[in-house]
């Protein structure tokens, strides 16, 4: 398996993989594949990595800029993270996570946020932090990772592409 940045030729495979990865997820909006496409069209995919094996894309992770209400800069949102369902539990998502977080460090990011399972994302250093909030979301599911060691006091907003439904 190799990890690499996405190319334009990967877009359809990423869409199909993302739709399949979230198809049976109970708390999913089932629009994650539309979100990735909308982020790509808007030029907001700061990091977009694929896991490829034998010429097939088996995993994908997207990172895009987020806005903080206190005007802090260089914060990113992680997601969606997708692995083909038949390959869950094989470490593909973990490898994508480590590569994505390393890529953010290379961009000089101050931090990263993620909306997801606390049990999964805690192993990468994410934690709920009361100073950073995503309105309308239970705080334990909105987690943050600070590269700078500073914790802005702010509400976080994702790009409008996260509202995509088609």
Rosetta blueprint (number, residue, H / E / L):
1 X L
2 X E
3 X E
4 X E
5 X E
6 X L
7 X L
8 X H
9 X H
10 X H
11 X H
12 X H
13 X H
14 X H
15 X H
16 X H
17 X H
18 X H
19 X H
20 X H
21 X H
22 X H
23 X L
24 X L
25 X L
26 X L
27 X L
28 X L
29 X L
30 X L
31 X L
32 X H
33 X H
34 X H
35 X H
36 X H
37 X H
38 X H
39 X H
40 X H
41 X H
42 X L
43 X L
44 X L
45 X L
46 X L
47 X E
48 X E
49 X E
50 X E
51 X E
52 X E
53 X E
54 X L
55 X L
56 X E
57 X E
58 X E
59 X E
60 X E
61 X E
62 X E
63 X E
64 X E
65 X E
66 X L
67 X E
68 X E
69 X L
70 X L
71 X L
72 X L
73 X L
74 X L
75 X E
76 X E
77 X E
78 X E
79 X E
80 X E
81 X E
82 X E
83 X E
84 X L
85 X H
86 X H
87 X H
88 X L
89 X L
90 X L
91 X L
92 X H
93 X H
94 X H
95 X H
96 X H
97 X H
98 X H
99 X H
100 X H
101 X H
102 X H
103 X H
104 X H
105 X H
106 X H
107 X L
108 X L
109 X L
110 X L
111 X E
112 X E
113 X E
114 X E
115 X E
116 X L
117 X L
118 X H
119 X H
120 X H
121 X H
122 X H
123 X H
124 X H
125 X L
126 X L
127 X E
128 X L
129 X L
130 X L
131 X L
132 X E
133 X E
134 X L
135 X L
136 X L
137 X L
138 X L
139 X H
140 X H
141 X H
142 X E
143 X E
144 X E
145 X E
146 X E
147 X L
148 X L
149 X L
150 X L
151 X L
152 X L
153 X L
154 X E
155 X E
156 X E
157 X E
158 X L
159 X L
160 X H
161 X H
162 X H
163 X H
164 X L
165 X L
166 X L
